Amino acid sequence: MVAGMDLDCRDRLLRRIGDINDFDRPRPLVTIAEFFDGNDDPASIGYNLPAGPTPDQFHTLLSGIAGRPEVADVRIEVKDLENPDGWPATDTIWIITTASPETVRAWFPDHLAPDDLGVGLSNSVEPFQPPPGTHAVWAWYD
């Protein structure tokens, strides 16, 4: 178990996402609160970035992005649970917005910058309907 991890929050997230290792299921799109509340596992997000960011750094960043007037929602795509005692991990963040990918990229500081950005929801994620006038911008980390 990762030190500082809230097991009740982790269990709640695991119930929400179901069997994450069933690759026939669409990947869950969870809220910022669902992903970060109780999460102290650095292997859960941004684990390949050279600065070794913490979940708290991403939580602060994504909460700020979610509060922007041109953003309707921010969702985290849960990809896997490699460590059965760890927190579920992500490599993709979905920003529901009216902004362009170039504008969205500018919201990320260089040390937390994604490797790629694009527009459009994937068929591999659970159904999610962006509000009218918005689109999904995905931020992917290798």
MODELLER restraints for C-alpha pairs under 7 A, 6 or more apart:
rsr = mdl.restraints
at = mdl.atoms
rsr.add(forms.Gaussian(group=physical.xy_distance, feature=features.Distance(at['CA:1:A'], at['CA:85:A']), mean=4.94, stdev=0.5))
rsr.add(forms.Gaussian(group=physical.xy_distance, feature=features.Distance(at['CA:1:A'], at['CA:86:A']), mean=5.95, stdev=0.5))
rsr.add(forms.Gaussian(group=physical.xy_distance, feature=features.Distance(at['CA:2:A'], at['CA:41:A']), mean=6.05, stdev=0.5))
rsr.add(forms.Gaussian(group=physical.xy_distance, feature=features.Distance(at['CA:2:A'], at['CA:86:A']), mean=6.20, stdev=0.5))
rsr.add(forms.Gaussian(group=physical.xy_distance, feature=features.Distance(at['CA:4:A'], at['CA:40:A']), mean=5.86, stdev=0.5))
rsr.add(forms.Gaussian(group=physical.xy_distance, feature=features.Distance(at['CA:5:A'], at['CA:38:A']), mean=5.51, stdev=0.5))
rsr.add(forms.Gaussian(group=physical.xy_distance, feature=features.Distance(at['CA:5:A'], at['CA:39:A']), mean=5.55, stdev=0.5))
rsr.add(forms.Gaussian(group=physical.xy_distance, feature=features.Distance(at['CA:5:A'], at['CA:40:A']), mean=5.22, stdev=0.5))
rsr.add(forms.Gaussian(group=physical.xy_distance, feature=features.Distance(at['CA:6:A'], at['CA:38:A']), mean=4.47, stdev=0.5))
rsr.add(forms.Gaussian(group=physical.xy_distance, feature=features.Distance(at['CA:6:A'], at['CA:39:A']), mean=6.76, stdev=0.5))
rsr.add(forms.Gaussian(group=physical.xy_distance, feature=features.Distance(at['CA:9:A'], at['CA:37:A']), mean=6.40, stdev=0.5))
rsr.add(forms.Gaussian(group=physical.xy_distance, feature=features.Distance(at['CA:9:A'], at['CA:38:A']), mean=5.56, stdev=0.5))
rsr.add(forms.Gaussian(group=physical.xy_distance, feature=features.Distance(at['CA:10:A'], at['CA:38:A']), mean=6.93, stdev=0.5))
rsr.add(forms.Gaussian(group=physical.xy_distance, feature=features.Distance(at['CA:10:A'], at['CA:87:A']), mean=6.72, stdev=0.5))
rsr.add(forms.Gaussian(group=physical.xy_distance, feature=features.Distance(at['CA:13:A'], at['CA:34:A']), mean=6.22, stdev=0.5))
rsr.add(forms.Gaussian(group=physical.xy_distance, feature=features.Distance(at['CA:17:A'], at['CA:28:A']), mean=5.85, stdev=0.5))
rsr.add(forms.Gaussian(group=physical.xy_distance, feature=features.Distance(at['CA:20:A'], at['CA:80:A']), mean=5.75, stdev=0.5))
rsr.add(forms.Gaussian(group=physical.xy_distance, feature=features.Distance(at['CA:20:A'], at['CA:81:A']), mean=6.84, stdev=0.5))
rsr.add(forms.Gaussian(group=physical.xy_distance, feature=features.Distance(at['CA:21:A'], at['CA:80:A']), mean=6.33, stdev=0.5))
rsr.add(forms.Gaussian(group=physical.xy_distance, feature=features.Distance(at['CA:26:A'], at['CA:124:A']), mean=4.97, stdev=0.5))
rsr.add(forms.Gaussian(group=physical.xy_distance, feature=features.Distance(at['CA:26:A'], at['CA:125:A']), mean=4.53, stdev=0.5))
rsr.add(forms.Gaussian(group=physical.xy_distance, feature=features.Distance(at['CA:26:A'], at['CA:126:A']), mean=4.83, stdev=0.5))
rsr.add(forms.Gaussian(group=physical.xy_distance, feature=features.Distance(at['CA:27:A'], at['CA:77:A']), mean=6.28, stdev=0.5))
rsr.add(forms.Gaussian(group=physical.xy_distance, feature=features.Distance(at['CA:27:A'], at['CA:78:A']), mean=6.08, stdev=0.5))
rsr.add(forms.Gaussian(group=physical.xy_distance, feature=features.Distance(at['CA:27:A'], at['CA:79:A']), mean=6.35, stdev=0.5))
rsr.add(forms.Gaussian(group=physical.xy_distance, feature=features.Distance(at['CA:27:A'], at['CA:124:A']), mean=6.01, stdev=0.5))
rsr.add(forms.Gaussian(group=physical.xy_distance, feature=features.Distance(at['CA:27:A'], at['CA:125:A']), mean=4.36, stdev=0.5))
rsr.add(forms.Gaussian(group=physical.xy_distance, feature=features.Distance(at['CA:27:A'], at['CA:126:A']), mean=5.69, stdev=0.5))
rsr.add(forms.Gaussian(group=physical.xy_distance, feature=features.Distance(at['CA:28:A'], at['CA:77:A']), mean=5.64, stdev=0.5))
rsr.add(forms.Gaussian(group=physical.xy_distance, feature=features.Distance(at['CA:28:A'], at['CA:78:A']), mean=5.59, stdev=0.5))
rsr.add(forms.Gaussian(group=physical.xy_distance, feature=features.Distance(at['CA:28:A'], at['CA:125:A']), mean=6.04, stdev=0.5))
rsr.add(forms.Gaussian(group=physical.xy_distance, feature=features.Distance(at['CA:28:A'], at['CA:126:A']), mean=5.50, stdev=0.5))
rsr.add(forms.Gaussian(group=physical.xy_distance, feature=features.Distance(at['CA:29:A'], at['CA:75:A']), mean=5.47, stdev=0.5))
rsr.add(forms.Gaussian(group=physical.xy_distance, feature=features.Distance(at['CA:29:A'], at['CA:76:A']), mean=5.30, stdev=0.5))
rsr.add(forms.Gaussian(group=physical.xy_distance, feature=features.Distance(at['CA:29:A'], at['CA:77:A']), mean=4.57, stdev=0.5))
rsr.add(forms.Gaussian(group=physical.xy_distance, feature=features.Distance(at['CA:29:A'], at['CA:78:A']), mean=6.54, stdev=0.5))
rsr.add(forms.Gaussian(group=physical.xy_distance, feature=features.Distance(at['CA:29:A'], at['CA:125:A']), mean=6.82, stdev=0.5))
rsr.add(forms.Gaussian(group=physical.xy_distance, feature=features.Distance(at['CA:29:A'], at['CA:126:A']), mean=6.54, stdev=0.5))
rsr.add(forms.Gaussian(group=physical.xy_distance, feature=features.Distance(at['CA:30:A'], at['CA:75:A']), mean=5.39, stdev=0.5))
rsr.add(forms.Gaussian(group=physical.xy_distance, feature=features.Distance(at['CA:30:A'], at['CA:76:A']), mean=5.23, stdev=0.5))
rsr.add(forms.Gaussian(group=physical.xy_distance, feature=features.Distance(at['CA:30:A'], at['CA:77:A']), mean=6.45, stdev=0.5))
rsr.add(forms.Gaussian(group=physical.xy_distance, feature=features.Distance(at['CA:31:A'], at['CA:74:A']), mean=6.77, stdev=0.5))
rsr.add(forms.Gaussian(group=physical.xy_distance, feature=features.Distance(at['CA:31:A'], at['CA:75:A']), mean=5.02, stdev=0.5))
rsr.add(forms.Gaussian(group=physical.xy_distance, feature=features.Distance(at['CA:31:A'], at['CA:76:A']), mean=6.33, stdev=0.5))
rsr.add(forms.Gaussian(group=physical.xy_distance, feature=features.Distance(at['CA:32:A'], at['CA:74:A']), mean=6.85, stdev=0.5))
rsr.add(forms.Gaussian(group=physical.xy_distance, feature=features.Distance(at['CA:32:A'], at['CA:75:A']), mean=6.34, stdev=0.5))
rsr.add(forms.Gaussian(group=physical.xy_distance, feature=features.Distance(at['CA:32:A'], at['CA:76:A']), mean=6.81, stdev=0.5))
rsr.add(forms.Gaussian(group=physical.xy_distance, feature=features.Distance(at['CA:36:A'], at['CA:55:A']), mean=6.95, stdev=0.5))
rsr.add(forms.Gaussian(group=physical.xy_distance, feature=features.Distance(at['CA:36:A'], at['CA:59:A']), mean=6.41, stdev=0.5))
rsr.add(forms.Gaussian(group=physical.xy_distance, feature=features.Distance(at['CA:39:A'], at['CA:55:A']), mean=6.72, stdev=0.5))
rsr.add(forms.Gaussian(group=physical.xy_distance, feature=features.Distance(at['CA:39:A'], at['CA:87:A']), mean=6.77, stdev=0.5))
rsr.add(forms.Gaussian(group=physical.xy_distance, feature=features.Distance(at['CA:40:A'], at['CA:55:A']), mean=6.14, stdev=0.5))
rsr.add(forms.Gaussian(group=physical.xy_distance, feature=features.Distance(at['CA:41:A'], at['CA:55:A']), mean=6.77, stdev=0.5))
rsr.add(forms.Gaussian(group=physical.xy_distance, feature=features.Distance(at['CA:41:A'], at['CA:86:A']), mean=6.73, stdev=0.5))
rsr.add(forms.Gaussian(group=physical.xy_distance, feature=features.Distance(at['CA:41:A'], at['CA:87:A']), mean=6.06, stdev=0.5))
rsr.add(forms.Gaussian(group=physical.xy_distance, feature=features.Distance(at['CA:42:A'], at['CA:54:A']), mean=5.28, stdev=0.5))
rsr.add(forms.Gaussian(group=physical.xy_distance, feature=features.Distance(at['CA:42:A'], at['CA:55:A']), mean=5.97, stdev=0.5))
rsr.add(forms.Gaussian(group=physical.xy_distance, feature=features.Distance(at['CA:43:A'], at['CA:89:A']), mean=6.88, stdev=0.5))
rsr.add(forms.Gaussian(group=physical.xy_distance, feature=features.Distance(at['CA:44:A'], at['CA:87:A']), mean=5.88, stdev=0.5))
rsr.add(forms.Gaussian(group=physical.xy_distance, feature=features.Distance(at['CA:44:A'], at['CA:88:A']), mean=5.97, stdev=0.5))
rsr.add(forms.Gaussian(group=physical.xy_distance, feature=features.Distance(at['CA:44:A'], at['CA:89:A']), mean=4.01, stdev=0.5))
rsr.add(forms.Gaussian(group=physical.xy_distance, feature=features.Distance(at['CA:44:A'], at['CA:90:A']), mean=6.13, stdev=0.5))
rsr.add(forms.Gaussian(group=physical.xy_distance, feature=features.Distance(at['CA:45:A'], at['CA:55:A']), mean=6.56, stdev=0.5))
rsr.add(forms.Gaussian(group=physical.xy_distance, feature=features.Distance(at['CA:45:A'], at['CA:89:A']), mean=5.99, stdev=0.5))
rsr.add(forms.Gaussian(group=physical.xy_distance, feature=features.Distance(at['CA:45:A'], at['CA:90:A']), mean=5.57, stdev=0.5))
rsr.add(forms.Gaussian(group=physical.xy_distance, feature=features.Distance(at['CA:45:A'], at['CA:91:A']), mean=6.56, stdev=0.5))
rsr.add(forms.Gaussian(group=physical.xy_distance, feature=features.Distance(at['CA:46:A'], at['CA:53:A']), mean=6.50, stdev=0.5))
rsr.add(forms.Gaussian(group=physical.xy_distance, feature=features.Distance(at['CA:46:A'], at['CA:141:A']), mean=6.71, stdev=0.5))
rsr.add(forms.Gaussian(group=physical.xy_distance, feature=features.Distance(at['CA:48:A'], at['CA:142:A']), mean=6.80, stdev=0.5))
rsr.add(forms.Gaussian(group=physical.xy_distance, feature=features.Distance(at['CA:51:A'], at['CA:111:A']), mean=6.52, stdev=0.5))
rsr.add(forms.Gaussian(group=physical.xy_distance, feature=features.Distance(at['CA:66:A'], at['CA:73:A']), mean=5.88, stdev=0.5))
rsr.add(forms.Gaussian(group=physical.xy_distance, feature=features.Distance(at['CA:66:A'], at['CA:74:A']), mean=5.76, stdev=0.5))
rsr.add(forms.Gaussian(group=physical.xy_distance, feature=features.Distance(at['CA:70:A'], at['CA:97:A']), mean=5.62, stdev=0.5))
rsr.add(forms.Gaussian(group=physical.xy_distance, feature=features.Distance(at['CA:70:A'], at['CA:98:A']), mean=5.62, stdev=0.5))
rsr.add(forms.Gaussian(group=physical.xy_distance, feature=features.Distance(at['CA:70:A'], at['CA:99:A']), mean=6.48, stdev=0.5))
rsr.add(forms.Gaussian(group=physical.xy_distance, feature=features.Distance(at['CA:71:A'], at['CA:96:A']), mean=5.84, stdev=0.5))
rsr.add(forms.Gaussian(group=physical.xy_distance, feature=features.Distance(at['CA:71:A'], at['CA:97:A']), mean=4.30, stdev=0.5))
rsr.add(forms.Gaussian(group=physical.xy_distance, feature=features.Distance(at['CA:71:A'], at['CA:98:A']), mean=6.74, stdev=0.5))
rsr.add(forms.Gaussian(group=physical.xy_distance, feature=features.Distance(at['CA:72:A'], at['CA:96:A']), mean=5.41, stdev=0.5))
rsr.add(forms.Gaussian(group=physical.xy_distance, feature=features.Distance(at['CA:72:A'], at['CA:97:A']), mean=5.64, stdev=0.5))
rsr.add(forms.Gaussian(group=physical.xy_distance, feature=features.Distance(at['CA:73:A'], at['CA:95:A']), mean=6.11, stdev=0.5))
rsr.add(forms.Gaussian(group=physical.xy_distance, feature=features.Distance(at['CA:73:A'], at['CA:96:A']), mean=5.03, stdev=0.5))
rsr.add(forms.Gaussian(group=physical.xy_distance, feature=features.Distance(at['CA:74:A'], at['CA:94:A']), mean=5.68, stdev=0.5))
rsr.add(forms.Gaussian(group=physical.xy_distance, feature=features.Distance(at['CA:74:A'], at['CA:95:A']), mean=4.57, stdev=0.5))
rsr.add(forms.Gaussian(group=physical.xy_distance, feature=features.Distance(at['CA:74:A'], at['CA:96:A']), mean=6.03, stdev=0.5))
rsr.add(forms.Gaussian(group=physical.xy_distance, feature=features.Distance(at['CA:75:A'], at['CA:93:A']), mean=5.99, stdev=0.5))
rsr.add(forms.Gaussian(group=physical.xy_distance, feature=features.Distance(at['CA:75:A'], at['CA:94:A']), mean=5.01, stdev=0.5))
rsr.add(forms.Gaussian(group=physical.xy_distance, feature=features.Distance(at['CA:75:A'], at['CA:95:A']), mean=6.49, stdev=0.5))
rsr.add(forms.Gaussian(group=physical.xy_distance, feature=features.Distance(at['CA:76:A'], at['CA:90:A']), mean=6.90, stdev=0.5))
rsr.add(forms.Gaussian(group=physical.xy_distance, feature=features.Distance(at['CA:76:A'], at['CA:92:A']), mean=6.43, stdev=0.5))
rsr.add(forms.Gaussian(group=physical.xy_distance, feature=features.Distance(at['CA:76:A'], at['CA:93:A']), mean=4.70, stdev=0.5))
rsr.add(forms.Gaussian(group=physical.xy_distance, feature=features.Distance(at['CA:76:A'], at['CA:94:A']), mean=6.09, stdev=0.5))
rsr.add(forms.Gaussian(group=physical.xy_distance, feature=features.Distance(at['CA:77:A'], at['CA:90:A']), mean=5.84, stdev=0.5))
rsr.add(forms.Gaussian(group=physical.xy_distance, feature=features.Distance(at['CA:77:A'], at['CA:92:A']), mean=5.59, stdev=0.5))
rsr.add(forms.Gaussian(group=physical.xy_distance, feature=features.Distance(at['CA:77:A'], at['CA:93:A']), mean=6.08, stdev=0.5))
rsr.add(forms.Gaussian(group=physical.xy_distance, feature=features.Distance(at['CA:78:A'], at['CA:88:A']), mean=6.51, stdev=0.5))
rsr.add(forms.Gaussian(group=physical.xy_distance, feature=features.Distance(at['CA:78:A'], at['CA:89:A']), mean=5.79, stdev=0.5))
rsr.add(forms.Gaussian(group=physical.xy_distance, feature=features.Distance(at['CA:78:A'], at['CA:90:A']), mean=4.84, stdev=0.5))
rsr.add(forms.Gaussian(group=physical.xy_distance, feature=features.Distance(at['CA:79:A'], at['CA:89:A']), mean=5.80, stdev=0.5))
rsr.add(forms.Gaussian(group=physical.xy_distance, feature=features.Distance(at['CA:79:A'], at['CA:90:A']), mean=5.12, stdev=0.5))
rsr.add(forms.Gaussian(group=physical.xy_distance, feature=features.Distance(at['CA:79:A'], at['CA:91:A']), mean=6.98, stdev=0.5))
rsr.add(forms.Gaussian(group=physical.xy_distance, feature=features.Distance(at['CA:80:A'], at['CA:88:A']), mean=5.75, stdev=0.5))
rsr.add(forms.Gaussian(group=physical.xy_distance, feature=features.Distance(at['CA:80:A'], at['CA:89:A']), mean=5.46, stdev=0.5))
rsr.add(forms.Gaussian(group=physical.xy_distance, feature=features.Distance(at['CA:81:A'], at['CA:87:A']), mean=6.79, stdev=0.5))
rsr.add(forms.Gaussian(group=physical.xy_distance, feature=features.Distance(at['CA:81:A'], at['CA:88:A']), mean=4.59, stdev=0.5))
rsr.add(forms.Gaussian(group=physical.xy_distance, feature=features.Distance(at['CA:81:A'], at['CA:89:A']), mean=6.10, stdev=0.5))
rsr.add(forms.Gaussian(group=physical.xy_distance, feature=features.Distance(at['CA:91:A'], at['CA:140:A']), mean=5.66, stdev=0.5))
rsr.add(forms.Gaussian(group=physical.xy_distance, feature=features.Distance(at['CA:91:A'], at['CA:141:A']), mean=4.97, stdev=0.5))
rsr.add(forms.Gaussian(group=physical.xy_distance, feature=features.Distance(at['CA:91:A'], at['CA:142:A']), mean=6.82, stdev=0.5))
rsr.add(forms.Gaussian(group=physical.xy_distance, feature=features.Distance(at['CA:92:A'], at['CA:138:A']), mean=6.49, stdev=0.5))
rsr.add(forms.Gaussian(group=physical.xy_distance, feature=features.Distance(at['CA:92:A'], at['CA:139:A']), mean=5.53, stdev=0.5))
rsr.add(forms.Gaussian(group=physical.xy_distance, feature=features.Distance(at['CA:92:A'], at['CA:140:A']), mean=4.46, stdev=0.5))
rsr.add(forms.Gaussian(group=physical.xy_distance, feature=features.Distance(at['CA:92:A'], at['CA:141:A']), mean=6.32, stdev=0.5))
rsr.add(forms.Gaussian(group=physical.xy_distance, feature=features.Distance(at['CA:93:A'], at['CA:138:A']), mean=5.63, stdev=0.5))
rsr.add(forms.Gaussian(group=physical.xy_distance, feature=features.Distance(at['CA:93:A'], at['CA:139:A']), mean=5.12, stdev=0.5))
rsr.add(forms.Gaussian(group=physical.xy_distance, feature=features.Distance(at['CA:93:A'], at['CA:140:A']), mean=6.58, stdev=0.5))
rsr.add(forms.Gaussian(group=physical.xy_distance, feature=features.Distance(at['CA:94:A'], at['CA:136:A']), mean=6.13, stdev=0.5))
rsr.add(forms.Gaussian(group=physical.xy_distance, feature=features.Distance(at['CA:94:A'], at['CA:137:A']), mean=5.72, stdev=0.5))
rsr.add(forms.Gaussian(group=physical.xy_distance, feature=features.Distance(at['CA:94:A'], at['CA:138:A']), mean=4.52, stdev=0.5))
rsr.add(forms.Gaussian(group=physical.xy_distance, feature=features.Distance(at['CA:94:A'], at['CA:139:A']), mean=6.42, stdev=0.5))
rsr.add(forms.Gaussian(group=physical.xy_distance, feature=features.Distance(at['CA:95:A'], at['CA:136:A']), mean=5.56, stdev=0.5))
rsr.add(forms.Gaussian(group=physical.xy_distance, feature=features.Distance(at['CA:95:A'], at['CA:137:A']), mean=5.09, stdev=0.5))
rsr.add(forms.Gaussian(group=physical.xy_distance, feature=features.Distance(at['CA:95:A'], at['CA:138:A']), mean=6.20, stdev=0.5))
rsr.add(forms.Gaussian(group=physical.xy_distance, feature=features.Distance(at['CA:96:A'], at['CA:130:A']), mean=6.41, stdev=0.5))
rsr.add(forms.Gaussian(group=physical.xy_distance, feature=features.Distance(at['CA:96:A'], at['CA:134:A']), mean=6.25, stdev=0.5))
rsr.add(forms.Gaussian(group=physical.xy_distance, feature=features.Distance(at['CA:96:A'], at['CA:135:A']), mean=5.50, stdev=0.5))
rsr.add(forms.Gaussian(group=physical.xy_distance, feature=features.Distance(at['CA:96:A'], at['CA:136:A']), mean=4.52, stdev=0.5))
rsr.add(forms.Gaussian(group=physical.xy_distance, feature=features.Distance(at['CA:96:A'], at['CA:137:A']), mean=6.30, stdev=0.5))
rsr.add(forms.Gaussian(group=physical.xy_distance, feature=features.Distance(at['CA:97:A'], at['CA:134:A']), mean=5.02, stdev=0.5))
rsr.add(forms.Gaussian(group=physical.xy_distance, feature=features.Distance(at['CA:97:A'], at['CA:135:A']), mean=5.60, stdev=0.5))
rsr.add(forms.Gaussian(group=physical.xy_distance, feature=features.Distance(at['CA:97:A'], at['CA:136:A']), mean=6.41, stdev=0.5))
rsr.add(forms.Gaussian(group=physical.xy_distance, feature=features.Distance(at['CA:98:A'], at['CA:133:A']), mean=6.70, stdev=0.5))
rsr.add(forms.Gaussian(group=physical.xy_distance, feature=features.Distance(at['CA:98:A'], at['CA:134:A']), mean=4.74, stdev=0.5))
rsr.add(forms.Gaussian(group=physical.xy_distance, feature=features.Distance(at['CA:98:A'], at['CA:135:A']), mean=6.32, stdev=0.5))
rsr.add(forms.Gaussian(group=physical.xy_distance, feature=features.Distance(at['CA:101:A'], at['CA:117:A']), mean=6.32, stdev=0.5))
rsr.add(forms.Gaussian(group=physical.xy_distance, feature=features.Distance(at['CA:101:A'], at['CA:118:A']), mean=6.32, stdev=0.5))
rsr.add(forms.Gaussian(group=physical.xy_distance, feature=features.Distance(at['CA:101:A'], at['CA:137:A']), mean=6.24, stdev=0.5))
rsr.add(forms.Gaussian(group=physical.xy_distance, feature=features.Distance(at['CA:114:A'], at['CA:139:A']), mean=5.61, stdev=0.5))
rsr.add(forms.Gaussian(group=physical.xy_distance, feature=features.Distance(at['CA:114:A'], at['CA:140:A']), mean=5.42, stdev=0.5))
rsr.add(forms.Gaussian(group=physical.xy_distance, feature=features.Distance(at['CA:114:A'], at['CA:141:A']), mean=5.06, stdev=0.5))
rsr.add(forms.Gaussian(group=physical.xy_distance, feature=features.Distance(at['CA:115:A'], at['CA:140:A']), mean=5.83, stdev=0.5))
rsr.add(forms.Gaussian(group=physical.xy_distance, feature=features.Distance(at['CA:115:A'], at['CA:141:A']), mean=5.13, stdev=0.5))
rsr.add(forms.Gaussian(group=physical.xy_distance, feature=features.Distance(at['CA:115:A'], at['CA:142:A']), mean=6.26, stdev=0.5))
rsr.add(forms.Gaussian(group=physical.xy_distance, feature=features.Distance(at['CA:116:A'], at['CA:139:A']), mean=5.99, stdev=0.5))
rsr.add(forms.Gaussian(group=physical.xy_distance, feature=features.Distance(at['CA:116:A'], at['CA:140:A']), mean=5.28, stdev=0.5))
rsr.add(forms.Gaussian(group=physical.xy_distance, feature=features.Distance(at['CA:116:A'], at['CA:141:A']), mean=6.97, stdev=0.5))
rsr.add(forms.Gaussian(group=physical.xy_distance, feature=features.Distance(at['CA:117:A'], at['CA:137:A']), mean=6.80, stdev=0.5))
rsr.add(forms.Gaussian(group=physical.xy_distance, feature=features.Distance(at['CA:117:A'], at['CA:138:A']), mean=5.45, stdev=0.5))
rsr.add(forms.Gaussian(group=physical.xy_distance, feature=features.Distance(at['CA:117:A'], at['CA:139:A']), mean=4.66, stdev=0.5))
rsr.add(forms.Gaussian(group=physical.xy_distance, feature=features.Distance(at['CA:117:A'], at['CA:140:A']), mean=6.22, stdev=0.5))
rsr.add(forms.Gaussian(group=physical.xy_distance, feature=features.Distance(at['CA:118:A'], at['CA:137:A']), mean=5.56, stdev=0.5))
rsr.add(forms.Gaussian(group=physical.xy_distance, feature=features.Distance(at['CA:118:A'], at['CA:138:A']), mean=5.36, stdev=0.5))
rsr.add(forms.Gaussian(group=physical.xy_distance, feature=features.Distance(at['CA:118:A'], at['CA:139:A']), mean=6.97, stdev=0.5))
rsr.add(forms.Gaussian(group=physical.xy_distance, feature=features.Distance(at['CA:119:A'], at['CA:136:A']), mean=5.66, stdev=0.5))
rsr.add(forms.Gaussian(group=physical.xy_distance, feature=features.Distance(at['CA:119:A'], at['CA:137:A']), mean=4.50, stdev=0.5))
rsr.add(forms.Gaussian(group=physical.xy_distance, feature=features.Distance(at['CA:119:A'], at['CA:138:A']), mean=6.16, stdev=0.5))
rsr.add(forms.Gaussian(group=physical.xy_distance, feature=features.Distance(at['CA:120:A'], at['CA:135:A']), mean=6.66, stdev=0.5))
rsr.add(forms.Gaussian(group=physical.xy_distance, feature=features.Distance(at['CA:120:A'], at['CA:136:A']), mean=5.16, stdev=0.5))
rsr.add(forms.Gaussian(group=physical.xy_distance, feature=features.Distance(at['CA:120:A'], at['CA:137:A']), mean=6.30, stdev=0.5))
rsr.add(forms.Gaussian(group=physical.xy_distance, feature=features.Distance(at['CA:121:A'], at['CA:136:A']), mean=5.98, stdev=0.5))
